[in-house]
Amino acid sequence: MKSKVLLFGATGSLGQFVFWELIQKGFSVTVVVRDKVKAVNQYSYWANIIELESQDISSLDGDVFASHDVVVSLLGNRISHAFNMDQTGGMDFFEANEFILRQSVKFNIKKFGAVSPFHEKGLIKQAYFKRHDEFQIQVIESGIDFTLVNSTLLFSSLTRQLKQAGKGKNIVIGEGLAKVNPIFDGDVASLFVESLSHKNKLIHCGGPEVFTRMELAQRLQLFYSGDFKVRSMNPLAIPTILPYLKLKNQVMHDRMAYFYYVNRRDFITTSMGSVTLSVYLSKRIDEKLKSRDRMKLLQKQLLV
């Protein structure tokens, strides 16, 4: 009998890869979404689709949880740059995750899984990473069997920077010497789904290549448009304007603080991915991944 998975965050880039990994491994998947039309376009008849009537996850009936074996939440696995997605740089996602975890424990779900951004334990002062760390502690202390994956920068998170490169607005802070080993979303998805069969698994994963932020920006610039150069921002500029933004625009403040934080620290962990940045850029850019066939074709191309 197929294990039944309740999946939150299925329409995001990582969520799409996790969904198809689950399907290919023989799981029966139910996705919970805010936009049913978008989910139908992506998954057609491959998933049971539950649309939130009030756009509020806490309105979800407990019977939905009780009828599944595994619950996976990918909410908040990366900070959103779209202002209509959340109000405080992703903080509402944590309230949703806490509700999902409580329901999973209440209804004796066999396995709970989540993906979060990797960060060094000594560097969790930034609010976004601090909340992720607090949530993972809640999961571990809840007593539920878990699979938690912490990944470095996802390739899909580079989409916005690619667009900025085309406008001549590809920016790094200072000399851009902080290092990161970004990872392909599909590699994270494969690792995550495979780890669902292991008890109480906590994994840190990164990609096969290490770049400084300047090197990464230059790679993206050359790929998208060689007409512009990467621009360097004075590292003192952001701390100067943050207090003003906090008073005038909390959303912009949270994003600017996050940008300042991640661009001045190394985010490097164990290499578990196989897809390189150059392969990803040549195969993935602007791909919408709306059907099973296109997804399987894309994965085959990337992993060849």
C-alpha positions in Angstrom: 0.0 0.0 0.0 1.4 3.4 -1.0 2.5 5.8 1.8 0.4 8.9 1.7 2.2 12.2 1.8 0.7 15.6 2.7 2.9 18.2 1.0 3.0 21.9 1.7 4.9 24.3 -0.6 4.5 22.1 -3.6 4.2 25.0 -6.2 7.6 26.5 -5.4 10.7 25.5 -7.4 12.0 23.1 -4.7 8.5 21.9 -4.1 8.1 20.8 -7.7 11.2 18.7 -7.6 10.2 17.1 -4.3 6.7 16.4 -5.7 8.1 14.4 -8.7 10.6 12.6 -6.6 7.8 11.4 -4.3 5.7 10.3 -7.3 8.6 8.5 -8.8 9.3 6.7 -5.5 5.7 5.5 -5.4 4.2 7.8 -2.8 0.6 9.0 -3.1 0.8 12.8 -2.7 -1.8 15.4 -1.6 -0.7 19.0 -2.0 -2.1 21.9 0.0 -2.1 25.1 -2.0 -3.4 28.7 -2.0 -3.9 28.6 -5.8 -5.6 25.5 -7.1 -5.4 26.6 -10.8 -1.6 26.9 -10.6 -1.4 23.4 -8.9 -3.6 21.8 -11.5 -1.5 23.3 -14.3 1.6 21.8 -12.7 0.4 18.4 -11.6 -2.8 17.6 -13.5 -4.0 14.2 -12.3 -0.9 13.2 -10.5 -1.9 14.7 -7.1 -4.8 15.2 -4.8 -5.2 19.0 -4.5 -6.5 20.8 -1.5 -7.1 24.5 -1.9 -7.2 26.6 1.3 -10.5 28.3 1.4 -9.4 31.2 3.6 -5.8 31.2 2.5 -5.0 30.3 6.1 -3.4 27.0 6.9 -4.9 26.9 10.4 -8.3 26.5 8.7 -7.2 23.0 7.4 -9.4 20.3 8.9 -7.6 17.8 11.2 -9.0 14.9 9.2 -6.6 15.9 6.4 -3.7 15.2 8.6 -5.1 12.0 10.1 -5.5 10.4 6.7 -1.8 10.7 5.8 1.4 8.9 6.9 4.0 11.6 6.1 3.8 15.4 6.3 6.3 17.5 4.4 6.5 21.3 4.7 8.7 23.3 2.4 7.2 26.6 3.5 9.8 29.4 4.1 12.7 27.3 2.8 14.0 30.5 1.1 13.1 34.1 1.7 10.7 35.6 -0.8 11.4 38.7 -2.8 7.8 39.0 -3.9 6.1 41.5 -1.5 2.7 39.8 -1.9 4.0 36.5 -0.6 4.4 37.4 3.0 4.6 40.4 5.3 7.8 40.2 7.3 10.4 38.5 5.1 9.0 35.0 5.6 8.0 35.2 9.3 4.4 34.1 8.7 5.7 30.9 7.2 7.0 29.9 10.6 3.6 30.3 12.3 2.2 28.0 9.5 5.0 25.5 10.1 4.4 25.4 13.8 0.7 24.7 13.2 1.6 21.9 10.7 4.0 20.4 13.2 1.4 20.5 16.0 -1.2 18.8 13.9 1.3 16.2 12.8 2.1 15.3 16.4 -1.6 15.4 17.4 -2.6 12.9 14.7 0.4 10.6 15.1 1.9 11.2 11.7 4.7 8.6 11.1 7.2 11.1 9.6 7.6 14.8 9.4 9.9 16.4 6.9 11.1 20.0 6.2 13.8 21.8 4.2 15.6 24.9 5.6 18.5 27.1 4.6 21.9 26.1 6.0 23.6 28.4 8.4 26.4 28.0 10.9 25.2 27.5 14.5 27.3 30.5 15.7 25.8 32.8 13.1 22.0 32.8 13.8 21.5 36.4 14.9 19.7 37.2 11.7 15.9 36.8 12.3 15.2 34.6 9.3 17.8 32.0 10.2 17.1 32.3 13.9 13.4 31.3 13.3 14.4 28.4 11.2 16.8 27.2 14.0 14.0 27.6 16.6 11.6 25.6 14.4 14.0 22.7 13.9 14.5 22.5 17.7 10.7 22.3 18.1 10.6 19.4 15.5 13.4 17.5 17.3 11.9 18.0 20.7 8.4 17.1 19.6 9.3 13.4 19.6 8.1 12.9 16.0 10.2 10.9 13.6 11.8 13.6 11.3 13.8 14.2 8.2 15.3 17.7 8.2 17.5 19.0 5.4 19.5 22.2 5.6 20.7 23.3 2.2 23.0 26.1 1.1 21.8 28.7 -1.6 19.4 27.0 -4.0 20.0 27.5 -7.7 16.4 28.7 -8.1 17.2 31.5 -5.7 19.5 33.0 -8.3 16.6 33.8 -10.7 16.1 37.3 -9.3 19.9 38.0 -9.5 19.9 36.8 -13.1 17.1 39.3 -14.0 19.0 42.1 -12.2 22.1 41.2 -14.2 20.1 41.8 -17.4 19.3 45.3 -16.1 22.8 46.2 -15.0 21.9 45.9 -11.4 23.9 42.8 -10.4 25.2 43.9 -7.0 27.6 42.5 -4.4 28.6 44.1 -1.0 32.1 45.3 -0.9 34.6 43.0 -2.6 32.2 40.0 -2.4 34.7 37.7 -0.7 32.2 35.7 1.3 31.9 32.1 0.0 29.0 29.8 -0.8 28.6 26.3 -2.4 25.1 26.7 -4.0 23.1 23.5 -4.8 20.6 22.5 -7.5 17.0 22.1 -6.2 16.7 18.7 -7.8 19.7 17.4 -5.9 18.2 18.6 -2.6 14.8 17.0 -3.5 16.5 13.6 -4.3 18.4 13.7 -1.1 15.4 14.7 1.0 13.0 12.1 -0.4 15.6 9.3 -0.1 16.2 10.3 3.6 12.5 9.9 4.4 13.2 6.2 4.8 15.7 6.9 7.6 14.8 7.6 11.2 15.5 11.1 12.7 17.7 12.3 10.0 19.3 15.8 10.0 21.4 16.6 6.9 23.4 19.6 5.8 24.0 19.8 2.1 25.7 22.0 -0.5 26.7 21.9 -4.1 29.9 20.6 -5.8 31.5 24.1 -6.4 32.5 26.9 -4.1 32.3 30.5 -5.3 32.9 33.8 -3.7 29.9 36.1 -4.0 31.8 38.1 -6.6 32.6 35.0 -8.6 29.0 33.9 -8.5 27.8 37.3 -9.6 30.3 37.4 -12.4 29.2 33.9 -13.6 25.6 35.1 -13.7 26.5 38.3 -15.4 28.4 36.6 -18.2 25.6 34.1 -18.7 22.8 36.6 -18.9 24.4 39.6 -20.4 28.0 40.7 -21.0 26.9 44.3 -21.6 27.2 45.2 -17.9 29.6 44.8 -15.1 28.9 43.6 -11.5 28.4 46.6 -9.3 29.9 46.8 -5.8 28.0 48.4 -2.9 29.7 50.2 -0.1 29.3 47.8 2.9 28.6 50.8 5.2 25.6 52.0 3.2 23.1 49.3 4.3 23.6 49.7 8.1 23.1 53.4 7.6 19.7 53.1 5.9 18.4 50.1 7.9 17.0 52.1 10.9 15.1 54.4 8.4 13.7 51.4 6.5 12.6 49.8 9.8 10.4 52.8 10.5 9.1 53.3 6.9 8.9 49.8 5.3 9.3 46.7 7.4 9.2 44.4 4.5 12.0 46.2 2.7 14.0 46.4 5.9 13.8 42.6 6.4 14.9 41.9 2.9 17.8 44.4 3.0 18.9 43.0 6.4 18.8 39.5 5.0 20.8 40.5 1.9 23.4 42.3 4.0 23.7 39.3 6.3 24.1 36.5 3.7 26.5 38.5 1.5 29.0 39.0 4.3 29.3 35.5 5.7 30.4 32.1 4.3 27.7 29.5 3.7 29.6 26.3 2.9 28.8 22.8 4.0 29.2 19.2 2.8 29.0 18.7 -0.9 26.2 16.4 -1.7 25.0 17.8 -5.0 26.2 16.7 -8.5 24.8 19.4 -10.8 27.2 22.3 -11.5 26.1 25.9 -11.9 27.1 26.0 -15.6 24.9 22.9 -16.4 22.0 24.4 -14.5 22.2 27.7 -16.3 22.4 26.1 -19.7 19.5 23.7 -19.1 17.2 25.4 -16.5 16.8 29.1 -17.2 13.2 30.2 -17.8 11.9 26.6 -17.7 8.4 26.5 -16.2 8.2 22.8 -15.4 4.4 22.5 -15.8 4.1 18.8 -16.6 5.5 15.5 -15.6 7.1 14.8 -19.0 8.9 18.2 -19.0 10.1 17.6 -15.4 11.4 14.2 -16.1 13.1 15.4 -19.3 14.7 18.3 -17.4 16.0 16.0 -14.7 17.4 13.6 -17.3 19.2 16.5 -19.1 20.6 17.9 -15.9 21.9 14.6 -14.5 23.5 13.3 -17.7 
